[in-house]
Amino acid sequence: MTASEKSLMDLAFDERSDLAAFLRTLAPGDWQAPSLCERWTVKDVVAHIISYDELGFLGLVKRFAKGRIIRANDVGVEEFAAMSPDDLLADLGAHLRPKGLTAGFGGMIGLVDGLIHHQDIRRALSRPRTVPIERLERVLPLVPGNPRLGAGRRIKGLRLEATDVTWQHGAGPEIVGTGEALLMAMTGRRAALDELSGPGVARLAERM
């Protein structure tokens, strides 16, 4: 099967597998290091990634009710707080193929969430990687219209163009950069702004 023939679920499996392999290389202190997600450590981000996989409908309702939707992700992280890094790695290994909510839309949620948060960890630890092109090219078009990510609001009236993958979006003042930097910036990660160029960067920065 070629990359272009892979389903979103297959790509989500590949992304989580790569993340699990990377996490196994971390030193104990790395798990407590801040990630790019505000208030979350690396350990918190990993907990978040898997925190929805075993939730049934009732569990999902309870979590969103407790977190008032806005804090639902924090509630999930808190529920996994007692788990050690080894426990989280074992759980991730058992859920390389997303289940539950993260399996939604054919694996789209698991792929988008997994790829962005993988980068939240790597960037924060100064451990960069080259994201596989087929994953970036499948994820980038899914982000602007996703209301949970807020990208549509940030990039409204701007034109984004990737330099390393085939993707462009919108019209207006231009922002140019790698696909990964564009992905991270339009999902609210200020750390990626310095890697972008063009007259639209200042406006994007103002909206973060």
N, C-alpha and C positions, 0 to 999 in steps of 0.2 A: 504494500500500500504506500503510495507516495504521500508527501506532506499535504498536497492540495486535496487529497481524497480523505484525509483524516477528519473524523467528526469533531465537534467541539468537545465532546466527552473524552475522546482519545487524546486531544491536545491538553485538556485539563489533567488527565492522568499523567501525561509526560511532564507537565509543569510541576505537579506535586511530587513526582518522582525525583526530578532535579532538585527541588527544594529540600526534600528529605535527605538526599545525598549530601547537599551542602551543609545542612544542619548538623550532620554527624561529624563534620570537621571543626565545629565550634569548640572553643575552650569554655570551661564552666562560667567564667566571668562574662563572656559574650552574651549569654542568655539574659543577663540583667542590664545590659547596655540599652540606652535609649534607641528607639527606632525612629523612622520619620513620622510615625503616627503619634500625634500629640498625646502625651501622658502614658503611652504604651512602651514597655520594654520589648526586646526581641521575643522573650518568652510569651508576653501578652499577645503579640501578633500571631504567633504560632497557635496559641489557644483559640484565638478568634477564627483562624482559618478552618479549624475543625469543629468549632463549637455548634454548628448548625446541622452537622451530618446525621446525627442520631435523633434529632427532634422530630416527633410526629406533629400532627396538626395541633393537638391540645397543648403540647409542650411549646410550640411556636407561639400560640395565642398567649400562654402564660408569660413567656419571656417578653413579648411585646407589650403586654399589659403592665408588667413590672417595670419595664424600661421606658414606658411612655413613647415607644417607637424610637425617639431620638437616642435614648441610652440603651437600646436593646443589645447593641454590640458589647457595651461595657458590662451588662448583666451576664452575657455569655462568658466573657473573659473572667469575671469574678467567680463563676461556677467552676472554672477549670484552674483557679489559682492554686489549689493545694497540690496539683500534679507536678511532679518533677520533670526536668527536661527529658529524661529517659522515658517517663510515662507518656509525655506528649509525642515523642518520636515514635513510640510504639503505636499510639493512637493514629498518628498521621500515616504510618505504614499500613495500618488496617483500613485506611480510607483514601488510598491513592486515587481510586475512582470515586468521585464525589457522590454523596447520597443526600437524601432529604432536600432541604431548601437549596443547597449548593449544586444539586443536580438539575435545578430548574432551567428551563429553556434549552434542553439538550446538552447541559453541561456548561452553558455560557456563563452562569454565575460563578461556578467553580473556577473556570479558566481566567476570567477577568480578575476576580478577587485574588486568586492564587498568584497570578503574574505580578499584579501591582504590589501586593504585600511581600512577595519574594524580593522585589526591588527595594521596598521600604527597609528590609533587613540588610541587604547587601550594601546599599548606599550608606546607611548609617554606620556600618562596620568597615567602610572603605574596602569592600571586597567585590569589585565590579565583575560583571560577566557580559558576554555578548548574548543577548536574548535571541533565540532562534527566530529567523525572519518569518517563517510561516506562522508563528504564534503572534508576533507583532502585527502582521498584516491581517490576521483574523480578529484581533482584539481592538485595534484602533478604530475601525468603523462602528464598533458596538458601544463606544464610550460616550460620544457627544449626546446621544439621545437617552442615556440612562439617568433618570431623575435622582437616583440614590447617590450618584457620584458627583453631581453638581457641575459637571463639565460644560453642559450646554449654556449655563448662565455665565461661566467664566469666559468662554470663547465666542459668545454671541457678537456678530459684527466683525469677526477677525478671520483671516485666512491662514490656515496651518498647512505647512508642507514639509514632509519628511525628506531627509537627504539620503537615507540609506535603505529605505523600503518604499514600495509604491503606495503612497497614500497622501492625499490632500483633502482639506475640508474647509468649507465656508468661503466667504468673500469679505474683503475689507483690508485693513492694514495687515501686513504679512508677518508671520512668525515662522522661522525656519530652524530646523534642528534634527537630530536623530529621532527616529520613531519612539525610542524609549524615553528620551527627554521630553518630547511632546506629550507622551502618555502621562508621565509623572506630573508635568506642569499643569495640564488641564484637569487633573484630578486633585489639584491643590497642594502639590509638593513644591514649596519654594526653592528647595535645594537644586532643582533642575533649571531654574530660570537663567543662571549664568551660562548655561550651555546652549541657550537659544539666541537667535539674532533676528533683527528686523524691527520695523517701526511699531509693530503690535505688541511687543514684549512688555513695554511700560504699562499699557492698558491691562494686560493680563495680570501683571503684578499688583495693580491697584485693586483687582477683583478678588484677590486671595485673602 
